[in-house]
């Protein structure tokens, strides 16, 4: 089964047709409701307090760190989303949903299906 979602990003309507698992994963990551870092801690689940990729002591594992800041993921971020780093989470709105899901899938942070 496939789902079509329509997302309004900076006044641009984008149709996104993907499998249900990918849509769920994308929404979870973009809203911060995936069980990693601070959200997992709030849910009482196993979690990493520091980033599992860069392992920098001053990096908290958050959605913003994952999508925008993690230096260990900068090459993958550049290949899939067009930039090594993003200034903040609001700049993710300039990236296509297809490229965001490529980044998420190739990061190795998430199981292949949800």
C-alpha positions in Angstrom: 0.0 0.0 0.0 1.0 3.5 -0.7 0.0 6.7 0.9 -0.1 10.2 -0.6 0.5 13.1 1.7 0.4 16.7 0.8 2.8 18.9 2.7 2.9 22.7 2.7 6.5 23.8 2.9 7.1 27.5 2.7 3.9 28.0 0.7 4.8 25.3 -1.8 2.4 22.3 -2.0 4.3 19.0 -2.5 2.8 15.7 -3.2 4.7 12.8 -1.7 3.8 9.2 -2.6 5.5 6.6 -0.5 4.9 3.4 1.4 3.1 3.7 4.7 6.3 2.9 6.7 8.3 5.6 5.0 5.6 8.2 5.5 5.4 7.2 9.2 9.2 7.4 9.6 9.3 10.8 7.9 6.6 12.3 10.0 8.1 10.8 13.2 11.5 12.3 12.4 10.2 15.7 11.3 8.1 16.1 14.4 10.7 14.7 16.8 8.5 11.7 17.8 11.0 8.9 16.9 12.4 7.1 19.9 15.9 8.5 20.0 17.6 11.0 22.3 15.5 13.2 24.5 12.2 11.9 23.2 13.1 8.3 24.0 14.2 9.4 27.5 10.8 11.0 28.1 9.2 7.7 27.0 11.4 5.7 29.4 13.0 3.9 26.5 16.7 3.0 25.9 18.3 6.1 24.5 21.6 7.8 23.7 22.3 11.1 25.5 25.0 11.9 23.1 24.9 11.5 19.3 25.5 7.9 18.2 27.3 9.1 15.0 29.7 11.9 16.0 29.8 10.9 19.7 30.7 14.4 20.6 30.2 15.0 24.4 28.6 18.4 23.7 26.1 17.0 21.2 22.7 16.0 22.4 20.9 13.5 20.2 18.0 15.6 18.9 16.1 15.8 15.6 17.9 19.1 14.9 21.3 17.6 15.6 20.5 14.6 13.4 19.1 16.6 10.4 21.2 19.8 10.6 24.4 19.6 12.7 26.0 16.2 13.1 29.5 16.4 11.6 29.7 12.6 11.2 26.7 12.7 8.9 27.8 15.9 7.0 29.0 14.0 3.9 25.7 12.0 3.7 23.7 15.1 4.3 25.5 16.9 1.5 24.9 13.9 -0.9 21.3 13.5 -0.1 20.1 17.0 1.0 22.5 19.3 -0.7 24.3 20.9 2.3 26.9 19.6 4.8 25.2 21.6 7.6 22.0 23.6 8.0 21.8 26.6 10.2 18.7 25.3 12.0 15.7 23.1 11.5 13.7 25.7 9.6 16.1 25.3 6.7 15.0 21.6 6.2 11.9 23.1 4.6 13.9 23.9 1.5 14.8 20.2 1.0 12.5 17.8 -0.9 10.7 15.2 1.1 12.3 12.5 -1.1 15.8 13.7 -0.2 15.0 13.9 3.5 13.8 10.3 3.5 16.9 9.2 1.5 19.0 10.8 4.3 17.0 9.2 7.0 17.2 5.7 5.4 20.9 5.9 4.6 21.9 7.3 8.0 21.7 3.9 9.7 19.9 5.4 12.7 16.6 3.8 12.0 15.4 0.3 11.2 14.5 -0.2 7.5 10.8 -0.6 8.3 8.7 0.8 11.1 
